[in-house]
């Protein structure tokens, strides 16, 4: 769905208001009806990297460096300049400011997050990430909006009130995030860092006519009152709050957004979700400088990200809110393996996410994407974890939402990803290993009869197997042709597929693995 179509189908209307240093907007739309439950005092900060971040120059699979250099010779980071996380994995040198968080055990890297049938359109893929839909499914509520709707089904009528005087979510920007779109209204208030003082008129109004127009007019007036009330709460918290860290860069837009978030948290605002963003990641050309691949557009963006997050986490930790705040990055997709001729990269599939906080499971979740020596032109990083498994983990392990409720929110069960540890619960540690077990696919290349060596004793009905082509589209699902062989491997018959490059993904209740295979 194109963004303008999303807005048109949702019937969105923005009501801007100025308070103090901020412009505030409330977004409304009549949408679908679902139920979800639960909330606690935890805070989620979503960091959207707009444009599709090049994951292979961000979280670099050093173990495949020679192959990267062959197909990315014009953009690859010199091996000596890579910041070493482990023997197999490193970071872009512009992410130096994240190393303090890594060394302090406050950073998690989640490898290869995406979804089946990847859509490489910016607008459509962003909609998918925001609504948690399937690639061929069109939803008009956000994944967090459905959560809030179940807990506060009458919203916006009667809000704010004595029990809930503060907005449930805040977007730092001109438009409320679609992740928070509920059935009737968006649960996020948009704060734009512009100057000016004022509020929407809510004085004497004419009598409302008893017809459809009157109902709509009454609803708009209710929104005006609500927006002004929330504006007052936000301004009061901002005036009470105080930043402790001196690391925020004045010319770093993301840093200034996160600085506002930290100040509102410090001021006692009870908002549960904040959404901030950094644009510019659509690096088709000029991703790097021709004479120095450590410099260029992408390096500048990653430096802004690292410096902003480092300052924000320094602020939050010094305030004493380390165990209440979880920050999570996301982008609509990664980039392709092969660089283009313009010192850039084209739209791809899965990408690595970062999670920050006192309660993250430190380290790398998942394995490096395999980089072949001769990838196809359209080949990208295959999905290892479904992004909805990340959302599921946020719900169950951060906001403590029951698993059956989460399945209703996400319209299915996607398992969990072990990137949150026991500040709130220990269920992740009981369910999944910190590091996934390797999947073996034999023979490779293959004539189509594939043996999967899965190092766990599970029944066939506990295995979820999908086969993707080089463009991230589903080519086959596990059906009756999969059987257990005498030597303990699982046999998958793919002889009906044409020759080419494919990716076999295996999911179990405890882990996920993806392996590249060539069918001859």
GIFEN-V32253 format. One record per residue. N is the residue number from 1. RES is the residue in three letters. SS is DSSP state (a for helix, b for strand, c for the rest). Layout:
n:res:ss
N:RES:SS
N:RES:SS
This chain:
n:res:ss
1:UNK:c
2:UNK:c
3:UNK:a
4:UNK:a
5:UNK:a
6:UNK:a
7:UNK:a
8:UNK:a
9:UNK:a
10:UNK:a
11:UNK:c
12:UNK:c
13:UNK:b
14:UNK:b
15:UNK:b
16:UNK:b
17:UNK:b
18:UNK:b
19:UNK:b
20:UNK:c
21:UNK:c
22:UNK:b
23:UNK:b
24:UNK:b
25:UNK:b
26:UNK:b
27:UNK:b
28:UNK:b
29:UNK:c
30:UNK:c
31:UNK:c
32:UNK:c
33:UNK:c
34:UNK:c
35:UNK:c
36:UNK:c
37:UNK:c
38:UNK:c
39:UNK:c
40:UNK:c
41:UNK:c
42:UNK:c
43:UNK:b
44:UNK:b
45:UNK:b
46:UNK:b
47:UNK:b
48:UNK:b
49:UNK:b
50:UNK:c
51:UNK:c
52:UNK:c
53:UNK:c
54:UNK:c
55:UNK:a
56:UNK:a
57:UNK:a
58:UNK:c
59:UNK:b
60:UNK:b
61:UNK:b
62:UNK:a
63:UNK:a
64:UNK:a
65:UNK:a
66:UNK:a
67:UNK:a
68:UNK:a
69:UNK:a
70:UNK:a
71:UNK:a
72:UNK:c
73:UNK:c
74:UNK:c
75:UNK:c
76:UNK:c
77:UNK:c
78:UNK:c
79:UNK:a
80:UNK:a
81:UNK:a
82:UNK:c
83:UNK:b
84:UNK:b
85:UNK:c
86:UNK:c
87:UNK:c
88:UNK:c
89:UNK:b
90:UNK:b
91:UNK:b
92:UNK:c
93:UNK:a
94:UNK:a
95:UNK:a
96:UNK:a
97:UNK:a
98:UNK:a
99:UNK:a
100:UNK:a
101:UNK:a
102:UNK:a
103:UNK:a
104:UNK:c
105:UNK:c
106:UNK:c
107:UNK:b
108:UNK:b
109:UNK:b
110:UNK:b
111:UNK:b
112:UNK:b
113:UNK:b
114:UNK:b
115:UNK:c
116:UNK:c
117:UNK:c
118:UNK:c
119:UNK:c
120:UNK:c
121:UNK:c
122:UNK:a
123:UNK:a
124:UNK:a
125:UNK:a
126:UNK:a
127:UNK:a
128:UNK:a
129:UNK:a
130:UNK:a
131:UNK:a
132:UNK:c
133:UNK:c
134:UNK:c
135:UNK:c
136:UNK:c
137:UNK:c
138:UNK:c
139:UNK:c
140:UNK:c
141:UNK:c
142:UNK:c
143:UNK:a
144:UNK:a
145:UNK:a
146:UNK:a
147:UNK:a
148:UNK:a
149:UNK:a
150:UNK:a
151:UNK:a
152:UNK:c
153:UNK:c
154:UNK:c
155:UNK:c
156:UNK:c
157:UNK:c
158:UNK:c
159:UNK:c
160:UNK:c
161:UNK:c
162:UNK:c
163:UNK:c
164:UNK:c
165:UNK:c
166:UNK:c
167:UNK:c
168:UNK:c
169:UNK:b
170:UNK:b
171:UNK:b
172:UNK:b
173:UNK:c
174:UNK:c
175:UNK:c
176:UNK:c
177:UNK:c
178:UNK:a
179:UNK:a
180:UNK:a
181:UNK:b
182:UNK:c
183:UNK:c
184:UNK:c
185:UNK:b
186:UNK:b
187:UNK:b
188:UNK:b
189:UNK:b
190:UNK:b
191:UNK:b
192:UNK:b
193:UNK:c
194:UNK:c
195:UNK:c
196:UNK:c
197:UNK:c
198:UNK:c
199:UNK:c
200:UNK:c
201:UNK:c
202:UNK:c
203:UNK:c
204:UNK:c
205:UNK:c
206:UNK:c
207:UNK:c
208:UNK:c
209:UNK:c
210:UNK:c
211:UNK:c
212:UNK:a
213:UNK:a
214:UNK:a
215:UNK:a
216:UNK:a
217:UNK:a
218:UNK:a
219:UNK:a
220:UNK:a
221:UNK:a
222:UNK:a
223:UNK:a
224:UNK:a
225:UNK:a
226:UNK:a
227:UNK:a
228:UNK:a
229:UNK:a
230:UNK:a
231:UNK:a
232:UNK:a
233:UNK:a
234:UNK:a
235:UNK:a
236:UNK:a
237:UNK:a
238:UNK:a
239:UNK:a
240:UNK:a
241:UNK:c
242:UNK:c
243:UNK:c
244:UNK:c
245:UNK:c
246:UNK:c
247:UNK:c
248:UNK:c
249:UNK:c
250:UNK:c
251:UNK:c
252:UNK:c
253:UNK:a
254:UNK:a
255:UNK:a
256:UNK:a
257:UNK:a
258:UNK:a
259:UNK:a
260:UNK:a
261:UNK:a
262:UNK:a
263:UNK:a
264:UNK:a
265:UNK:a
266:UNK:a
267:UNK:c
268:UNK:c
269:UNK:c
270:UNK:c
271:UNK:c
272:UNK:c
273:UNK:b
274:UNK:b
275:UNK:b
276:UNK:b
277:UNK:b
278:UNK:b
279:UNK:c
280:UNK:c
281:UNK:c
282:UNK:c
283:UNK:c
284:UNK:c
285:UNK:c
286:UNK:c
287:UNK:c
288:UNK:c
289:UNK:b
290:UNK:c
291:UNK:c
292:UNK:b
293:UNK:c
294:UNK:c
295:UNK:c
296:UNK:c
297:UNK:a
298:UNK:a
299:UNK:a
300:UNK:a
301:UNK:a
302:UNK:a
303:UNK:a
304:UNK:a
305:UNK:a
306:UNK:a
307:UNK:a
308:UNK:a
309:UNK:a
310:UNK:a
311:UNK:a
312:UNK:a
313:UNK:a
314:UNK:a
315:UNK:a
316:UNK:a
317:UNK:a
318:UNK:a
319:UNK:a
320:UNK:c
321:UNK:c
322:UNK:c
323:UNK:c
324:UNK:c
325:UNK:b
326:UNK:b
327:UNK:b
328:UNK:b
329:UNK:b
330:UNK:b
331:UNK:c
332:UNK:c
333:UNK:c
334:UNK:c
335:UNK:b
336:UNK:b
337:UNK:c
338:UNK:c
339:UNK:c
340:UNK:c
341:UNK:c
342:UNK:c
343:UNK:c
344:UNK:c
345:UNK:c
346:UNK:c
347:UNK:b
348:UNK:c
349:UNK:c
350:UNK:c
351:UNK:b
352:UNK:b
353:UNK:b
354:UNK:b
355:UNK:b
356:UNK:b
357:UNK:c
358:UNK:c
359:UNK:c
360:UNK:b
361:UNK:c
362:UNK:c
363:UNK:b
364:UNK:b
365:UNK:b
366:UNK:c
367:UNK:c
368:UNK:c
369:UNK:c
370:UNK:c
371:UNK:c
372:UNK:c
373:UNK:c
374:UNK:c
375:UNK:c
376:UNK:c
377:UNK:c
378:UNK:c
379:UNK:c
380:UNK:b
381:UNK:c
382:UNK:c
383:UNK:c
384:UNK:c
385:UNK:b
386:UNK:b
387:UNK:a
388:UNK:a
389:UNK:a
390:UNK:a
391:UNK:a
392:UNK:a
393:UNK:a
394:UNK:a
395:UNK:a
396:UNK:a
397:UNK:a
398:UNK:a
399:UNK:c
400:UNK:c
401:UNK:c
402:UNK:c
403:UNK:a
404:UNK:a
405:UNK:a
406:UNK:a
407:UNK:a
408:UNK:a
409:UNK:a
410:UNK:a
411:UNK:c
412:UNK:c
413:UNK:c
414:UNK:c
415:UNK:c
416:UNK:c
417:UNK:c
418:UNK:c
419:UNK:c
420:UNK:b
421:UNK:c
422:UNK:c
423:UNK:c
424:UNK:c
425:UNK:c
426:UNK:c
427:UNK:a
428:UNK:a
429:UNK:a
430:UNK:a
431:UNK:a
432:UNK:c
433:UNK:c
434:UNK:c
435:UNK:c
436:UNK:c
437:UNK:c
438:UNK:c
439:UNK:b
440:UNK:b
441:UNK:b
442:UNK:b
443:UNK:c
444:UNK:c
445:UNK:c
446:UNK:b
447:UNK:c
448:UNK:c
449:UNK:b
450:UNK:b
451:UNK:b
452:UNK:b
453:UNK:b
454:UNK:b
455:UNK:c
456:UNK:c
457:UNK:c
458:UNK:c
459:UNK:c
460:UNK:a
461:UNK:a
462:UNK:a
463:UNK:c
464:UNK:b
465:UNK:b
466:UNK:b
467:UNK:b
468:UNK:b
469:UNK:b
470:UNK:c
471:UNK:c
472:UNK:c
473:UNK:c
474:UNK:b
475:UNK:b
476:UNK:b
477:UNK:b
478:UNK:c
479:UNK:c
480:UNK:c
481:UNK:c
482:UNK:c
483:UNK:b
484:UNK:b
485:UNK:c
486:UNK:c
487:UNK:c
488:UNK:c
489:UNK:c
490:UNK:b
491:UNK:b
492:UNK:b
493:UNK:b
494:UNK:c
495:UNK:c
496:UNK:c
497:UNK:c
498:UNK:c
499:UNK:c
500:UNK:b
501:UNK:b
502:UNK:b
503:UNK:b
504:UNK:b
505:UNK:b
506:UNK:b
507:UNK:b
508:UNK:c
509:UNK:c
510:UNK:c
511:UNK:c
512:UNK:b
513:UNK:b
514:UNK:b
515:UNK:b
516:UNK:b
517:UNK:b
518:UNK:b
519:UNK:b
520:UNK:c
